[in-house]
Amino acid sequence: MSFQPVLLWTDLLLFVLLAVALLAIVHVRGDEPLRAAWRKVGKRPTGMAAAMVLLAFVLVGVLDSLHYRPLLPAAQAEASAARTEAGNDTKAADAAEVATGAESAAAGGQPGPVYSTEVLSVLDALLEPLRAQTEKTYSAPFAWQLYQREAMELPDGRQVRDYPRLVHGAAHLQEPEGERAADVAARVASGAGLAAAAWLLCFVVLATIVWQGSGLGWGQVALAMLTGHTVLAWRAALVTLAVILLIVGVCLELTPLYHVLGTDKVGQDVLYLSLKSVRTALVIGTITTLVMMPFAVALGIAAGYLGGWVDDAVQYVYTVLNAIPGVLLIAAAVLMMQVVIDTHPQWFDTAAERSDARLLALCFILGITSWTGLARLLRGETLKLRELEYVQAARAFGVGTAAILRRHILPNVMHIVLISLVMDFSGLVLAEAVLSYVGIGVDPTTISFGTMINLARAELAREPMVWWSLAAAFVFMFVLVLAANLFADVVRDAFDPRRG
C-alpha cells in the first residue's frame, strides 16, 4: 500500500460521536414527539442556515480526522526494484508489500515498506497546494512580494534592499502589479460559475428528495422551495449553501496561485492553518461533552431524586470545584499530564500521537471540570419531577429506583441535557482559544485557533503590523461560534416546554 491508515484516539471518539448522532437521527424518525420538536427547528430559517454552516465545519473536521502515514518515496523505489528482481513473482511482490523488514528478509530478502513518521489527513491531501507551497516568511493576502525588505543582488552586482518576489504567490504573472486585478477577477468569475453549477446540482437532488411522496409535481415543489412556501425552511438552507459553495468555488480557483489569506512567519498559508484549526475546535467542543455528560446526568439526577447524604455529597463536590478558579485547576491538570507525556516518550510512535494525547487529555480535563453547571440544573429539575403524581404512583406500586430513573426521570430531563450541550459547545471552543493563548491549551505543534492567536500576539506589535493571521482565526472562530449559538437558541425554543 502507498499509505498506512492511522487511527488516533480523538479520531475514534469523534467517529463514535458521529455514529451516535446517526443513531439518534434514526430514533427521532420513529418518535413523533421528538420529530415534532425537531420539525420546529427546521421551520426556523435561522436554524436551517446555522445547521448548514455547522455541517460545513463538520465535513472539514471529518476529512481532517481520516489520518494516514504515506509511504516514503525511497522505500517505494526499493519495493519496485525488489519486484523487478523477483521476476514478476506475484507472491514475492505481495510479501514485499505486507511483511516486516525481518520477515521479508527471511522470506527472500525483500525489504518491507517504510512509512513516513509524518501523519497526514485526507484534508491535507486535498489541500496539498496550500500545504506544500510555503514561502520564506510573511506575505499579505493576494501579494506577490514578501512583506518585509531583504538584501537583494541586482544583475549588475549592486546590493539593494527591496521586497523579493514570492516563490508561489502570483508566480504565474509576468507583471503582477498590472495583471493581478484582472487575473483575480477572472478567477473569481470562474469560481462563481463552478459554485452555481454545484448549487444547481444540489438543488435538483434536494428537490427530488422532497418531491418524492409529496403528491405534487416536481416543478411545484421546486418553486415552493425557492419561494419559501414549504414546511421546513429550505430557502434559507439553499441560500446558505449558495454562499458556502461560492466561497469554496472561488478558493478552488485562487488558492493554487495565490495566498488568499497571506502567509505566517514561517511562510505557511494562513487559509490552510485556519481550515486545520476547525478539527481541533470540533474535537474540543464535542469530545468534552462526551466526557462531561455522564458525570452531569448521573450525579445531577441521583442528587435530585435520592436526596439525603447523596445530595449532600454531590453538592459538596461541585461546590468545591466551583470554588477553585477554573483556569488554575485546568492549568494544574494540564501541566501534570504534560509531565506524564514527557516522561513516557515510548508510548508514542509519532509526534501526531503525542500531540493527540495532550488534546485528548485537555478534553477530559475540561469535561471533568465543567459538568457542575449541568448537574445543578438536572438536580433542580429532578427535585420537581420526583414530586409529580406519575412518579409517586410508580413508587407506590413498588417500581424500583433504577426503573423510575430510567423510565420517568431521564426522558423528562433530556431536553435540558440537549439544550445545555448545544449551548456549551461554543463556550468550549472559546475556552480552547483562551487556554492555548495563555500556553496551557493544546500542544504547540497542534494547529488551533488558540495557537494562531497566540502567535499573532507578537505579529501585531511589529512594524508593519501583520494582521491577517489574527483576522483569519477570528473570522473562522466567529462564524463557528455564531452558528453554534444561533442553532442553540433555536433548539432551546423548540425543546423548552415553557416556550411552548
N, C-alpha and C positions, 0 to 999 in steps of 0.2 A: 504494500500500500504506500501511496505517496504522502500519507499523513497518519498520525496516531491519535484517535479520539481521547480527549481528556475530560473528565467529569469532576469539577470542583464541588466542594460542599455547598457553596452558595448556589451553584447551578442546580444541584439536586433538590435543594429546598425550594428554589424558585419554580422548578418544574412540578414539584409536589403541590405547590400553591395553585399553579395553573390547572392541574388535574382536579383539585378540589373545586376550583371555580367552575370547571366544566360540569362536574357532578352536581354542583349547586344549580346550574342552569337547567339541567335535566330535572332536578327536583322541583324547581319553580314551575316548570311547564306542566307538571302534574298536580300542582297545588293551586286551587283557584284563588284563595285569599292572597297568597304571595304573588301570583300572576297579576292580580288586580293592582297590588301595590306597585309592582314594577311597571305596570302599564301607565300609572300616574307619572312615573319618572320619564317614560318615553313620550308622554304627551307634552312635556315641557320643552320648548326649544332650547333653553339653557342646558337642560340635562343631556339632550341628544348631541349638542355641539361639544359640551365638555367630554362626553363619552368618546366622541370621535378623536379628540385631541389625546385623551388618555390611551386610547387604543394605538395611536401612532407611536407614543412613547413606549408602550408595552412591546410593540413589534420591534423597535430598536433594541430594547433590553433583551428580548428573547434571542435575536440574532447575535447579540454580543455575549450570550451565555452558551452558545454552541462552540466549545473550545476544542482545539486540536494542536498537535505538535507536528510541524512539517518535516518531511524527510530532507536531510541535508543534501545539497547538490553533489558533494564529493561522494557521499555514500551511495547516492543514486547512480552515479557513474560507475562506481565499483561493482554494484549489483548488476548493471548492464554488461560490464566486461565479464563478470563471472558467468552470466548466461551464455555469452558467446563461447567462452572456453568450455562450457559444459556440452557444447554441440547441440544446442536447442533441446536439451533433455528437459521435458516439462516437469518431471518430478524434482529434478535438481533445482530448477528455477523456483518452484514453489517452496522447496526447503530453504533456499536462499532468502526468500521473502519473509517467512514466518519464524524461522528458528533463530535462537540467540547466537551470539558470536561463537561461544564454545561448542554448542550443539551443532552449528553449521560446520565448524572445523572437523568435528568427529564424523559428520555425515559425508564429507568430501571436500573440506577446506573452503567452503563457500562462506564469505563474511555476511553477517546479519545486517539488517537495515539499521542505520544510526539516525535518530531523530534529533531535531534541534531542541535545546533546552528552553527556547522561547515559545511560550504558549500564545497562540493566536486564536481569533474567533472568526466566525463567518462574517461578522460585520467588518473585521479587519480586511478580509479578502475582498469584500465589496467596496471598501474604501481604500483599496491599495494605492491609487494615485495620491490620495491625501496623506496616507501613512508614509509612503516612500519618498515623496517629493518634498524633502526638507531643505530649508535654506540655511545660511550661515548664522543669522540672528534675526532680530526684529524686522518685520516689514508690515506696512499698513495694508488695510483691505484694498484689494484690486491694484496694489502697487506693482511697479516693475523695477524698483530700486530698493536697496536696503534703507532702513530708517535712520541710520547714522553714517557719518562720513568715515571713510577709510583712506589710507595712503594708497594711491594708485600710480602705476608707472605708465606714462604715455608712450606711443610708438617711437617718439624721438628721444626717449630716455629720461625725460623730465619727470619729477615726482610731484604729484598734486593730491590734495585731499578732496574727494568727491564721493557721491553716492554710487556704489557699484551696481551693475545690473544684477537682477535675481537670476538664479540658475534655472528655475522653473516658472516662476510667475511672469506671465506675459512674454515668455521667451519666444513665442511664435511670431511676434510682431517685430518688424524691422524698425519702425519709427513709432514706438508706443505712445509717445506724447500726443501725436496727432491721430493715431489709428485706434487707440484704446476705446474711446467713447462709441464709435461706430461698431466696433467688434463686439463690445459688451451688449449693445442694443440688439444686434442681430442674434446673438446667442440667447438673450432673454426672450426674444420673439420665438425662436426655435423651441426653447424650453416651455413657453406658454402653449405652443402647438402640441407638444408631447403631452402636457398636462390636460389639455382639452380632449385629446383622443383617449387618454386613460380615464378621464372623468366620464366621458360618454359611454365607454365600455362598462364601467362600474354602474352607471345609471341604468343601462339596459339590463344588466344582470339583476340588480336590485329590484327594478320594476317588474321583471319577470317573476321573481320570487314572491313579491307582494301580490301580483296578479293571480297567481295560482290559487284557486279556491275562493277567489273574491266574488265570482259570479258576474264580473263586469268585463268590458273589453280592455285589451292591453293599452290602447290609447287613452281611454278614460282614466285608468289607474295612473299612467304616466303623467297626465295633465293634473290629476289631483295631487300627486306628489310634488309637482313643480309649483303649484299654486297654494300649497299648504292646507288642502282640504282632505286630510287623512287623519285617522285616529292618532297615530304616532307622528311626531314632528319630523317627518322625513325631509322636509325642505331645509330645515336648519342643519340636519346632518349632511345633506348634499352640498350646501354652501360651505360648510366647514371642510368637507372633503375636497372641494374645489380649491380652497385656499391652501390646504396641505399639499395637494398634488401640484399646484402652481409653484410652491416653494421647492418641492422636490425636483420638478422638471427643470426649473431654472438652475438649481445647484448641479444637476447632472450635466448640463451644458457648460457651466462655468468652471466647476472645480477642477477638471483636468488641466486647465490652462491658467487659472487664476487662484490666488489665495483669497477667497471671498471674505473671510473674517480676519485676514492677516496671519502672521506667524508670531510665536513667542520668542523668548530669549535664546533658546537652542534651535530655533528655526522650524519647530513643529507647527503644523497647520492648526489654527485655533478652532476651526469648524470640526476637525477630526477629534480634538480634545473634548469639545462640547458634546458631541454625539457619544463618545466613550463614557462621559460622566453620567449619562442617563441611566445606565445599568446600575451604577453604584447607588444613585438616588432611589431607584426602584427596589433594590435589594434592602437598603436601609428601611424604606417605608413599608415593605411587605413582610420580610422575614422577621422584623422586630415585632410586628403584630402577631405573627405565628408563635413567638415566644411569650408575648405578653398575655394573649387571650386565655390560655389555660389557667394561669395564676389568677387573673382578674375574675373570670367566671366562677371557678371553683371556690375561691376564698370569699368572694362577694356574696354568692348565693348561700354558702354554708353559714356565713356570719349572720345573714338576714333571717334565714329560716330556723337554724338551730338555736341561735341566741346563747345566753349563758356564758360559760367560760370560752366557748369557741368564738363568740362575737367579741369578747374582751381581748382574746389573743390576736385575732385578725386586726382589730382596731389598733392595738398596741404596735403591731408590726408596721402597718402603713403610716401610723403617726410618727414612729421613729424614722422611717425612710423619708417622709416629707420634712422632718426637722433638719435633715442633713442637706446642705446645699448640693443641688443636683450635679453641677459641674465638678465639684470636688469629689463627689462619690464616683462619678464616671471616670474622672482623671485617675483616681487611685486604682480603680479596677483595670483600666486600660494599661497603666504602667506595670501593674503586676503581671498582666497577661503578656505584655511585651517582654518582660524578663523571662517568662517561661518559654516564649518562642525563640528568644536569642540564645538561651542555654540548651536548646534541643534542635540544632540545625539538621540533625539526621532525620527528623520527621518529614522533611520537605525535600522533594527531588528538584523542584524548580522554584524560581523567585515568585512565579504566579501563585503557587500553592502557599507560599509563606505569606504573601500579602492577602490572599483569600482567607487564611486563618485569622489574621487580625481583623479583617472585615466581618467575618462571622462572629468573632469574639465581641466586636463592637455592637453587633445586632443583639447578642444575648445580654450584654450589659445594659443597653438601652431598654430592652424588653423587661428585664428584671427590676429596673429602677423606675419604670413608667406605668406599671399596672395599677397603681394605687387609685388614680382618679376613676377609672372604670369600675374598680372593685367597690368604691364608695357609692357610685351610682347604683350598681346592682344590689348592694346591701339595702339601700333605701327602698328600691322598688320591691325587693323580696319581702321586706317588713310589711309592705302594704298588701302584697299578694297573699301572704300566708293567713291573713285575716278574712279573706273572701269566702263566700259560702261554699263554693265547689271544693276548695282546699280543705275547709273544715269538715265537709261531708266525707271526702276521701279519707281523712284521718279518722273520723268516727267509724267508718266501715272497716278499719284495720289495714288500710293500704300502707305499705312500708314507706319509710322516709325516702329511700332511693327512688322508688317508683313515683312518688309525688313530685320530687325534684325533676325527674326526667319528663314526666307527662304534663305537669301543670305549671311548674315554676319556670323551667328553662325555656319552653316555647314562648312564654309571655314576656320574657326579658330580652329575647333575641333582637328585637328592634333597637333596643338601647345599645347592644353589642355592635350591631351593624353600623348604626349612626356614629358611634364613638370611633370605630376602626377607620371608617372613611374620613372622618374629620381629623383623626390623629395622623393620617398619612402625611399631610402637608407639614405638620409640626415636626415630624421625624426627619423629613427631607431638609428642613431648615436647621434642625439640630445637628445633622451631619456637617453642614456647611460651617456652622459656628465652631464645632469641635475641631474640625480639620483646620480652621483658621487659627485657632489657638494652639495647634500642634498635638492634640490628643485624640484625633479622629482616625481616619483610615491610614494605612501605610503610605509613606511619601511616594512610593512607586505606583500606587493606585490612582488612576485618573478620576477625579471627582470635582464637583463644583466647589467644594471647600478648598481643595488643594489649588485649584485655579485662582480662587480669590486670594488665597494666602500668598501665592507667587506674584499676583498682581499688586500686592501691597507695596512692594518696593518699586514696581514699574511706574506707579503714579507719582513717585517722588523724583523721578529722573527728568531731565530736560533734553529733548522734548518729551512730553508725557506720553506713555504707552497706555492707551485707554481701552483698546479693543478686547483684550483678554477678559478684563473685568466686565465689560459691557456684554460680551457673549455669554459668560457664565450667568450674569444677572438676568438676561433676557430668557435663556433656556429655563432657568430655575423659576423665574416669574411665571412663564407660561405653564409649566408643570404644576406649580403650587396653585395658581389661579384656577386651572381646570379642575384640580382636585377639590378645591374649596367650593367652586360652583356646583360640582357634582354632589358634594357632601350636603350642600344646602337643599338641593332637590330631593335627595334621598331622605333627609330629615323630614321634609314636608310630607313626603309620601308615606313614611313608616311611623311617624309620631302620631299616636292615637288622638292626642289633644288638638292636633291641627286638622283632624277630620279629612 
